[in-house]
Amino acid sequence: RTMARSYAVPVVLHTDHCARKLLSWLDGMIEADEDYFARHGEPLFSSHTLDLSEEPLKQNIDTCVHYLTRLSAVNCLLEVELGASGGADEGMDGTSAENASLYTQPEEVCWAFETLSKVSPAFLIAPAFGNVHGAYKPPRVLLQPAILESAQRYIVEEKGVVSRGPKPVLYAFHGGSGANEHDIRAAIAAGVVKMNVDTD
């Protein structure tokens, strides 16, 4: 926060990829958010990511609901991960994961969106659409940004959610390193507002 004052751009303080075994660390950081909020009217961190994507969807989202409830009270955003992106963070390169797990289904995005929206609108969803953490190694991975658009249409057309416009879901694009410009632009057009890149 002290350094951010020296730069003429918005700066966010974000924590990434908290698995269940690290929830005690997240609890401590949220306690720091709550304490800072009580004194300054804003959270210490801008946002946190919960990565429970290896767990069953309901277990994943139920846990996210618990944390989103806490975070929404201090105006802090939660990022949730659906499906197996694989790569450096998960110790996978995309070849060992089941094909279905590399591509989150529209119904899964919809259920997560509807469940989390009952708590707060302050969340991002990071679905799996063939993305892999770390640098891409074609032809192992085939990015399909159309999956993001399909989920948006499903929520609007099949579920009738119109209160947040034609792109109700705010997406995070995990594993953006090595993606080509066409896929990046397609992902942004489908609702991506945050993209993670490696140090390549």
Disulfide bonds with the S-S distance in Angstrom:
none
